[in-house]
Amino acid sequence: MRGRSLVFSLVFGVVYTMCFYFTSPANPNWALFRFYPAYSQFSIAPLGREAGPAILWYGWMGYALLAGLVVAFIVPPRVSAKLSPTVVWVATAALLLAITIYERTWFL
């Protein structure tokens, strides 16, 4: 079970970062679904300008959750058992650094 949780964590982080990095107002397709707080409604398709801005974070988490679960159960246990927790921590630190670099424009 430990190996599967490490694989899940690694894949979840990578997919979430990809969704975060590649999503833009012009390309919101990296979100599995959107949440419109003005209507308190989840939607797969954009609702239009009258609905206000959509929150894509829930959709990113949805993609990362699905990808992490699928890969964690596809990878054989003997392979996932060889994965070191250090690899997951280093990958997580690298992903956090990538997100920080991407978001630096908010803080400069």
Contact map, one row per residue, 1 for C-alpha under 8 A:
111110000000000000000000000000000000000000000000000000000000000000000000000000000000000000000000000000000000
111111000000000000000000000000000000000000000000000000000000000000000000000000001000000000000000000000000000
111111100000000000000000000000000000000000000000000000000000000000000000000010011110000000000000000000000000
111111110000000000000000000000000000000000000000000000000000000000000001101010011000000000000000000000000000
111111111000000000000000000000000000000000000000000000000000000000000001000000000000000000000000000000000000
011111111100000000000000000000000000000000000000000000000000000000000000000000010010100100000000000000000000
001111111110000000000000000000000000000000000000000000000000000000010011000000010010000000000000000000000000
000111111111000000000000000000000000000000000000000000000000000000011011000000000000000000000000000000000000
000011111111100000000000000000000000000000000000000000000000000000010000000000000000000100000000000000000000
000001111111110000000000000000000000000000000000000000000000000000010000000000000000000100110000000000000000
000000111111111000000000000000000000000000000000000000000000000100110010000000000000000000000000000000000000
000000011111111100000000000000000000000000000000000000000000000110110000000000000000000000000000000000000000
000000001111111110000000000000000000000000000000000000000000000100000000000000000000000000010010000000000000
000000000111111111000000000000000000000000000000000000000000000100000000000000000000000000000010000000000000
000000000011111111100000000000000000000000000000000000000000001100100000000000000000000000000000000000000000
000000000001111111110000000000000000000000000000000000000001101100000000000000000000000000000000000000000000
000000000000111111111000000000000000000000000000000000000000000000000000000000000000000000000010001000000000
000000000000011111111100000000000000000000000000000000000000000000000000000000000000000000000000000000000000
000000000000001111111110000001100000000000000000000000000001000000000000000000000000000000000000000000000000
000000000000000111111110000001000000000000000000000000000001000000000000000000000000000000000000000000000000
000000000000000011111110000000000000000000000000000000000000000000000000000000000000000000000000001001000000
000000000000000001111111001001000000000000000000000000000000000000000000000000000000000000000000000000000000
000000000000000000111111111111100000000000000000000000000000000000000000000000000000000000000000000000000000
000000000000000000000111111100000000000000000000000000000000000000000000000000000000000000000000000000000000
000000000000000000000011111100000000000000000000000000000000000000000000000000000000000000000000000000000000
000000000000000000000011111100000000000000000000000000000000000000000000000000000000000000000000000000000000
000000000000000000000111111111000000000000000000000000000000000000000000000000000000000000000000000000000000
000000000000000000000011111111100000000000000000000000010000000000000000000000000000000000000000000000000000
000000000000000000000010001111110000000000000000000000000000000000000000000000000000000000000000000000000000
000000000000000000110110001111110000000000000000000000000011000000000000000000000000000000000000000000000000
000000000000000000100010000111111100000000000000000000011111011000000000000000000000000000000000000000000000
000000000000000000000000000011111100000000010000000000000011011000000000000000000000000000000000000000000000
000000000000000000000000000000111110000001111000000000010110010000000000000000000000000000000000000000000000
000000000000000000000000000000111111000001111100000001111110000000000000000000000000000000000000000000000000
000000000000000000000000000000001111100111100000000001110100000000000000000000000000000000000000000000000000
000000000000000000000000000000000111111111100000001111100000000000000000000000000000000000000000000000000000
000000000000000000000000000000000011111110000000000001100000000000000000000000000000000000000000000000000000
000000000000000000000000000000000001111110000000001100000000000000000000000000000000000000000000000000000000
000000000000000000000000000000000001111110000000001000000000000000000000000000000000000000000000000000000000
000000000000000000000000000000000011111111000000000000000000000000000000000000000000000000000000000000000000
000000000000000000000000000000000011111111100000000000000000000000000000000000000000000000000000000000000000
000000000000000000000000000000001111000111110000000000000000000000000000000000000000000000000000000000000000
000000000000000000000000000000001111000011111110000000000000000000000000000000000000000000000000000000000000
000000000000000000000000000000011100000001111100000000000000000000000000000000000000000000000000000000000000
000000000000000000000000000000001100000000111110000000000000000000000000000000000000000000000000000000000000
000000000000000000000000000000000100000000111111000000000000000000000000000000000000000000000000000000000000
000000000000000000000000000000000000000000101111111000000000000000000000000000000000000000000000000000000000
000000000000000000000000000000000000000000000111111100000000000000000000000000000000000000000000000000000000
000000000000000000000000000000000000000000000011111110000000000000000000000000000000000000000000000000000000
000000000000000000000000000000000000000000000011111100000000000000000000000000000000000000000000000000000000
000000000000000000000000000000000001011000000011111111000000000000000000000000000000000000000000000000000000
000000000000000000000000000000000001010000000001111111000000000000000000000000000000000000000000000000000000
000000000000000000000000000000000001000000000000101111100000000000000000000000000000000000000000000000000000
000000000000000000000000000000000111100000000000001111110000000000000000000000000000000000000000000000000000
000000000000000000000000000000000111100000000000000011111100000000000000000000000000000000000000000000000000
000000000000000000000000000100101110000000000000000001111111000000000000000000000000000000000000000000000000
000000000000000000000000000000100100000000000000000000111111100000000000000000000000000000000000000000000000
000000000000000000000000000000101110000000000000000000111111110000000000000000000000000000000000000000000000
000000000000000000000000000001111100000000000000000000011111111000000000000000000000000000000000000000000000
000000000000000100110000000001110000000000000000000000011111111100000000000000000000000000000000000000000000
000000000000000100000000000000000000000000000000000000001111111110000000000000000000000000000000000000000000
000000000000000000000000000000111000000000000000000000000111111111000000000000000000000000000000000000000000
000000000000001100000000000000110000000000000000000000000011111111100000000000000000000000000000000000000000
000000000011111100000000000000000000000000000000000000000001111111110000000000000000000000000000000000000000
000000000001000000000000000000000000000000000000000000000000111111111000000000000000000000000000000000000000
000000000000000000000000000000000000000000000000000000000000011111111100000000000000000000000000000000000000
000000000011001000000000000000000000000000000000000000000000001111111110000000000000000000000000000000000000
000000111111000000000000000000000000000000000000000000000000000111111111000000000000000000000000000000000000
000000010000000000000000000000000000000000000000000000000000000011111111100000000000000000000000000000000000
000000000000000000000000000000000000000000000000000000000000000001111111110000000000000000000000000000000000
000000110010000000000000000000000000000000000000000000000000000000111111111000000000000000000000000000000000
000110110000000000000000000000000000000000000000000000000000000000011111111000000000000000000000000000000000
000100000000000000000000000000000000000000000000000000000000000000001111111100000000000000000000000000000000
000000000000000000000000000000000000000000000000000000000000000000000111111100000000000000000000000000000000
000100000000000000000000000000000000000000000000000000000000000000000011111110110000000000000000000000000000
000000000000000000000000000000000000000000000000000000000000000000000000111111110000000000000000000000000000
001100000000000000000000000000000000000000000000000000000000000000000000001111111000000000000000000000000000
000000000000000000000000000000000000000000000000000000000000000000000000000111111100000000000000000000000000
000000000000000000000000000000000000000000000000000000000000000000000000001111111110000000000000000000000000
001101100000000000000000000000000000000000000000000000000000000000000000001111111110000000000000000000000000
011100000000000000000000000000000000000000000000000000000000000000000000000011111111000000000000000000000000
001000000000000000000000000000000000000000000000000000000000000000000000000001111111000000000000000000000000
001001100000000000000000000000000000000000000000000000000000000000000000000000111111101000000000000000000000
000000000000000000000000000000000000000000000000000000000000000000000000000000001111111100000000000000000000
000001000000000000000000000000000000000000000000000000000000000000000000000000000011111110000000000000000000
000000000000000000000000000000000000000000000000000000000000000000000000000000000001111111000000000000000000
000000000000000000000000000000000000000000000000000000000000000000000000000000000011111111100000000000000000
000001001100000000000000000000000000000000000000000000000000000000000000000000000001111111110000000000000000
000000000000000000000000000000000000000000000000000000000000000000000000000000000000111111111000000000000000
000000000000000000000000000000000000000000000000000000000000000000000000000000000000011111111100000000000000
000000000100000000000000000000000000000000000000000000000000000000000000000000000000001111111110000000000000
000000000100100000000000000000000000000000000000000000000000000000000000000000000000000111111111000000000000
000000000000000000000000000000000000000000000000000000000000000000000000000000000000000011111111100000000000
000000000000000000000000000000000000000000000000000000000000000000000000000000000000000001111111110000000000
000000000000110010000000000000000000000000000000000000000000000000000000000000000000000000111111111000000000
000000000000000000000000000000000000000000000000000000000000000000000000000000000000000000011111111100000000
000000000000000000000000000000000000000000000000000000000000000000000000000000000000000000001111111110000000
000000000000000000000000000000000000000000000000000000000000000000000000000000000000000000000111111111000000
000000000000000010001000000000000000000000000000000000000000000000000000000000000000000000000011111111100000
000000000000000000000000000000000000000000000000000000000000000000000000000000000000000000000001111111110000
000000000000000000000000000000000000000000000000000000000000000000000000000000000000000000000000111111110000
000000000000000000001000000000000000000000000000000000000000000000000000000000000000000000000000011111111000
000000000000000000000000000000000000000000000000000000000000000000000000000000000000000000000000001111111110
000000000000000000000000000000000000000000000000000000000000000000000000000000000000000000000000000111111111
000000000000000000000000000000000000000000000000000000000000000000000000000000000000000000000000000001111111
000000000000000000000000000000000000000000000000000000000000000000000000000000000000000000000000000000111111
000000000000000000000000000000000000000000000000000000000000000000000000000000000000000000000000000000111111
000000000000000000000000000000000000000000000000000000000000000000000000000000000000000000000000000000011111
